[in-house]
């Protein structure tokens, strides 16, 4: 997955995930580390590109859309637990 910062630098990482939004949240967690982005913030309007390896597919989703998904109720207990783990992973309580 990747995003392009305000200076035009594309920053890319690999994450393991079973869905588009899980990958996006895991990417936000990594991109939020200062040692990775050298102080460049991933804002709510940032567009994340998520590339799936097999089969090869790319998706683009905004951080706002990821936050909306993360704050919505899960469809079932499994998805609710996943969202709770992901919120903990990025230190987000859903009110930001």
N, C-alpha and C positions, 0 to 999 in steps of 0.2 A: 504494500500500500504506500501511497505517497501524497504529498501536497507541495505546492509551490509557495514559498514565502514571499513577503512583499518586495524583496530584492530580486526576485526571479530565480532563486535557487530552489531546485526540486529536491526534496528530502524524501528518501525511500527507506522502508524497512520491510521485514517479513514477519508476519504473525500467524499463529495457528488459531483457526476459529471454524465454527460450523455454520455460521451465517454472516451475511453482509454486515449487519449491525454489531454483532459480536466482534468481528474483525475491526470495524471502525472504532469501537470503544477501546479495544486493546491498542490500536494505533494511537489514539488520543492519549492514552496512558504513557506510551513511550515518547511520543512527540512532546509531552508536557515536561519531560525531564530536561533540566537546563544543560546537562552535559551533551545531550543529543542535538538540541536546536540552538545552542549558544544564545539563549535569551529571547529567541523569536517565539512569540505566543501563537498558539493555535486558537483563533477567535471563532465566535459563533457563525460567522459567514464564510469561514474557511471551507473550501471544497476538497474533500478527501477522495482520492482515486483508489479503489480497491480492485486489485487484479487477482483473479482466481487462476490457479495453475492448471487444474485438470477437471473439466475441460477449460481451455483458455478463454476467459471472459473478463471484462472490466466494467466496474460500476462507479459512478460518481455520486456522492451524497454530501450534503452540507452538515456541518457540526450541529446546526440548529435542528435539523431533521433527526440526527442521532440522539440528541438530548430529548426530543419529543418522544421517540421510541422508548428510550430508557426510562422516562418518567411515566409512561403509560402502564396500565396494569398488564401483567402477563396473561396470555390466553389460557394457560394451564399451570399447575404447580411447578412443573419442570422449567417453564419459561420464567415464572416469577422468581425461582431460585437463581437462574442464570442472571437475570437483571440485577438482583440483589448483590451477587458476587461481582458483577461488572461495576456497579456503583461503588462498591468498596474498593475495587481495584484502582479507580481513578479518584477516590476520595470525594465523591459527589453525593450529596444528600437529596437531590431533586428539587431544591428550592433556589438554586443559583440561576 
